[in-house]
């Protein structure tokens, strides 16, 4: 699904950025140029980032 219509960024783009090392909204924003136009996507993007980071943390804790 498109999260940022201004830049054509999808939820998968955001998830991929987190899975490739981004650990914050700021890092994803800088990598993808997310939320730099109208900003309406920022809340949804933050939610996706948080969910993805939580999923990664859960995988790490299960593996440990």
N, C-alpha and C positions, 0 to 999 in steps of 0.2 A: 504494500500500500504506500502511496505517496504521503510523506510526512511534510516535506517542504516543497510546496508547489513552485515557489519562486526559483529554486535551484534544481528542481527535479530529483530530490533526494528521497529515497525510499527507506522503509523500516529495515530492509535487508542491508542497505548501505550503512546504516547506523550500527546494526548488529555486527557487520563485518569489521567496521572500524574498531569496535570494542574488542572483538575477538583477535584483532591484529595488534592490540596493545594500548589503545586509548583507554584511559581510566577516569575521564571526567568529561562533562559537557564542554568545557573549554577546549580540551584536546580534540574532541570530535568536531566542534565548531571550526577550529583552526584547520583541521585536515580536510573537511568537506565543504567549508564555507557555508555552514549551516546556520540559520537564524540571523543572517547578516543583512537581510533585506527588510521584510516587514515584521519578522519576529513572531508571527503567529504559531510557528511550528515549535518554538522552544519548549513549552510545557510537555507536549507529546514526545519530543525528542528526549527530554530529561527522563521521562517515564520509561522509555525504551532502554535508555542507557542504564538506569537503575536496575531494571529487570534483568538485563543481560549480565551486568556485574554480579548480581545476586546469584544467577544461574552458574556463573563461573566459580564463585566462592563455594557454592554448594557442591560442585563437582570436585573441587580441591579438598574440601573437608571430608567427603566420602572416600576419596583416594588415600587420605592420610591415616 
